[in-house]
Amino acid sequence: MSAPEVFVHESSYVDEGAQIGKGTKIWHFCHVMPDVVIGERCTLGQNVVVMNRVRIGNNVKIQNNVSVYEGVTLEDDVFCGPSMVFTNVVNARSHVSRKNEFRQTLVRRGTTIGANATVVCGVTLAEYSFVGAGAVVTSDVPAYGLAVGVPARRVGWMCQCGERLPDSGAGTCRVCGSTYEAAGDAIRRTNSPRP
């Protein structure tokens, strides 16, 4: 059941059984299927499809022409750029049913996925990772990792605020003041952004 504070454009369909949080906006030509949970303050742009059993957190922005397939989970504050693609089967064939082979894809809090990127199923995009436009993600992306290319490779690090960090990942964000330290092939934030 949708909260009364939800906006659904008259050209869109929200199927019985979908749960949509207050402040969420569903724009033109969208389809939200049954057994979907969408959090509060989300935005679904034009022509977005959300398939059965998908879970979407709070404050998620899904831009135009994105299909979120069964097996995908989007945590809070995720941004899905225009026309980016999720998959849920790695070896699809029209004449072979693979519905029992759907692979899970987890997009953790604060992740950005650029326009026209493809996320092949079965991966995790860790907290505040950043996938560049047009990238094809075939393996996990670490927290704060910047992944670009085909196939996508980590080429740097991104601050929680969305600015690029020094190549080592260690240091201070020049925009928000957050500090990070390197730990092997990962980084971690060591303070909160200044007010």
N, C-alpha and C positions, 0 to 999 in steps of 0.2 A: 504494500500500500504506500502511495506517495503522500508526503506531508502536504498540507494545504499551501505551504509557502514555496512549493516547487513550480517552476515555469516549464510548461511543455508546449512547444509550438503546435498549432493546429494541424500541420502537415506530418507530424511525427506520431509514432505508435509506441505506447508503453503497455506491454502485455500484463494481464492479470497475474499477480504474484510477485512482480518486481517491487523492490523496496528502494525508495529514493529519498535521500535526506533533505532537510530544509535548506533553502537557499540555492539549490541546484537548478541549473538552466539547461534545457534540452532544446536545441534549435532545429531548424528546418530539416525535414526528410530523414529523421533518425528512427531507429527501431531498437527498443530495449526489450529483450525477451524475458520470459518468466524465470523465476529463481535467480535473479540478478540482485545484488546489493550494491547500491551506489551511495556514497557518503554525502556529507553536507558540503555546500558551497562548491560543487563541481560544475564544470561547463563542458557540454558536449556540442561541438560545432556541427555545421551542416553535414548531413550524410554519414553519420556515425552509427555503426551497428554494434551492439553489445550482446553477445551470445549467452546462452544458458550457463548458470553456475559461475559466472564471472563475479569477482569481488573487487570493488573499487573503493579506495579510502576517501578521506576528506580533502577538499581543495585540489582536486585533480583536474587538469585542463587537457581535454582531448580535442585537437583541432580537426578541421574538415577532412572527410574521406578516410577515416580510420575505422577498421573493424577489430574489435577486441574479442578474440575467439575463446571458446571454452578451454580452460586450462591456464588462462592468464590471470594473474593477480597484480593489481596496481595499488601500492600502499599510498599513504598520504603525500600530498604535494608533488605528485608526478606530473610531468609535462610531456605529452605526446604530440610531436609536430605534425604539420599537415601531410597527409597521404603516407605516413609511416605504416609499416606492415608488421603484424604479428602472424606467426604460424602456429599450428598445434600438432602437426604430423610431419615427420622428416622424409617419408617416402610415399607421398600421396599418389594414388592411382584412382581414376574415376570408377573403374570396375571392381575395386577391392575396398570393402568397408574396413576402415581402420579406427572407428570410433572408440574401440577399447584400447587403442595405442596412443591416445592423446598424451603429449608430454607437457609437464607443468613449466610455466615461465613465471618467474618472480621478479617484479620490478619494485625495488625497495624505495623507501621514503626519499623524496627530494630529487629523484633521477630525472634527467632531461633526455629525450630521444628526439633527434633532429628530423627535419622534413625529409621524406622519401627514404628514411632508413628502414632496414629490414631486420627484425629480431627473430632468428630461427629458434624454434621451440626447444625447451629443455635447459635454458640458461638462466642465470641470476644476474641482474644488474644491481650491484650493491648500492648502498646509501650514497646519494648525491653524485653518482656517476653521471657521465655526460657522453652521449653518443652523437657524433657529428652527422650532419646532413648527408644522406646517401650511403652511409656505412651499412655493411652487412655483418651483423653480430652472430657469430657461430660458437662463441665460448663466453664464459663468465667475464664480467667487467668488475674490477675491484672498487671498493668505496673510494670516491673522489676521482676515479680514473677517467681520463679523456680517451675515448676510443674512436678511431676514424679508419676509413679505408675499406677495401674489399679483398679478403675478409678483414674485419675490423681488428685493429691492434691498438694496445694502449701506447699513446705517444706523449702523454703528459698527465698533469693533475689539475683538477679544478677545485676552487674554493666552494664552500657551501653556498656562498652568495652568487656563484656563477662566473667568477673571474678566474682566469688562468693563473696557476701558481708557478713558481720556479720549476725548472725541469726535474730537479731532485725531489720535489714535493715538500721539502723542508723550508721553513721560513714563514714570513708574514704576508698576508694578502694586502696588497697596496690599496685596496678599495675599502674593505670592512675592518681590517685589523686582526682578523683571526690568525692564529699561529698554528703551524703544523709541524710534525716531526716524522721523519722517515723511519720505517721499521721493516727492513728487508725489501720485499716487493710490494709493500703497502705503506700508507701514511695514515696518521690519525690527527684529529684536531686536538690541540692542547688547551685552548681557551675559547670563550664565546666571543662573538663579534662585539666591538665596542658599541655603546648606545648611540 
